[in-house]
């Protein structure tokens, strides 16, 4: 028998103070530690974890190998790899509900007389469709293995939590998929259903029954909003109080008053394309943009100093990294300052420890013991700061080698200076052989066009030709031209976002810090700060923050242009009565890809305004990846061949 939520419905905890990441981690830990029949001895039972690629990525940011072992999982294994039988050992399957996965699970049940494992607990990341559940049941019966299937669960965790206030559905190439004329209708419908499944999982994990808002003029956002509203209503209709409890955490009780219920704002990426291509200035955003961070993992090239190929080191940057948590959203010079200060304190403490452990007086024994006790913490701090020092070094190399200072300031000025001045700057960038990759220059041209879409066609054509002459792919800018002809982009781009986010200038206090660094002899950090100290960007509030601020008020200026869905009400398809109090909590979901700059800007806005906002997207997309999607769309519009988004 399939069980929703995978636990007794009467045992829900209060979740208001917990983040989406903590809640999802709790769900996964419960899945690994016990079943609803209480036949396991919790985490002490050794078991096998079998996952598909998607669910591997769900677990990755939540539980490392050591944490899995503490739950009794010896070795996580891929569903679609060959595995040896392990008689007497139970297995937890954690997979997406797909026909391919069901087929492979049935094959495992058929293997040998007793299958691969003593018993299996099958956990689906989202709700399994009835026809696939029947296929699984039929396969288990035919294999004579129905007695070994100890349970089938809908877990509703079909998303990836990357930080307490950030999640992604891990659906790559969403912007291309949803906008390309090459996407078949059936695949598009399936893709939208996956987005709805992911959002449903987020709401159930967060115990949230929200008000849903989306722009009326956006067909994709509206389709997803309506389907989500319908899915929640259908679950309530067929599941009664048990289904309602999935969203509220209290049997038979409706969600709290209107002021306590959250707002879910579903946006299409077109609301702000500039933030996807602008060069970045905050630490997290730069690590993704320049070093290619993915799922909280970053690969950093490190020069060995012997003239050989730089070795590559993979680092984790997550909630266990205290420096990353504290400074990930800071502007780059502030991060360098923080590294310097932490290193200074470390050196002072190390010197104190050396002095206290070097005396011969027996009275010094207390100091020696204290030094030994502090050693593990000191070693961990050194490891942490070595990691960030190496990451900053790699960022500085790119910053200087690609002349990112010039690009950052140029893009930041587009909104405030004349069209002619901006065109002249980009023209010089494209024709004078200045530093920067072809991709950097492509992004600058795209940023200019998004900031000033009404520039004279002849001048735009000249810039496109200049980009083409240096080997740039002009398909992406052609697609933006097509998009501009289809939509009123001027309205959506009326306030240009700052390239590095909504933070204040990164130049304050840099000169005195630089002098301090030189006096301490801190090599590349001092030289690096010297090269970036004069980068001063303007402070602008991003488009998305202005929209969110309006929608969270009880009477919004945007009411005429945004749909209002309330799945709590009984009547579907009718305009629901509006709330009378401001929203304190909100989930922002971006269809077509999100970015760290946008997430950081929203979190800063929420902090300044006393709100709690969780940011989500179909996938976190780097500028390079997004430009690739735009170029592929341009080729599709021109009747090009099959896309290559690898």
Secondary structure, DSSP 8 states (H G I E B T S, - for coil): -EEETTS-GGG----TTS-HHHHHHHHHHHHHH--TT--S-GGGS-EEEEE-HHHHHHHHTT--HHHHHHTTEEEEEETTS----EEEEEEEEEE---HHHHHHHHHHHHSTTT-SEEEEEEEESS---HHHHHHHHHHHHHTT-GGGEEEEEE----SEEEETTEEE---TTHHHHHH-TTS-HHHHHHHHHHHHHHHHHHHHHHT---EEEEETT-HHHHHHHHHHHHHHHHHHHHHHHHHHHHHHSSTT-----TTTS-EEEEEEGGG--HHHHS---BHHHHHHHHH--BTTEEEEEE--SSSS--EEEEEE-STT-HHHHHHTTSBHHHHHHHHHHHHHHHHHHHHHHHHHTS---GGGHHHHHHHHHHHHHHHHHHHHHHHHHHHHHHHHHHHHHTTHHHHHHHHHHTTTS-HHHHHHHHHHHHHS--SS-HHHHHHHHHHHHHH-TTS-HHHHHHHHHHHHHTT---HHHHHHHHHHHHS-HHHHTSS---TT-S---S-TTHHHHHHHHHHHT-HHHHHHHHHHTT--------HHHHHHHHHTSSS-TTTTTEEEEETTSS-TTS-----SS--SEEEEEEET-B-HHHHHHHHHHHHHTT-EEEEEES-B--HHHHHHHHHHHHHHHTT--S----
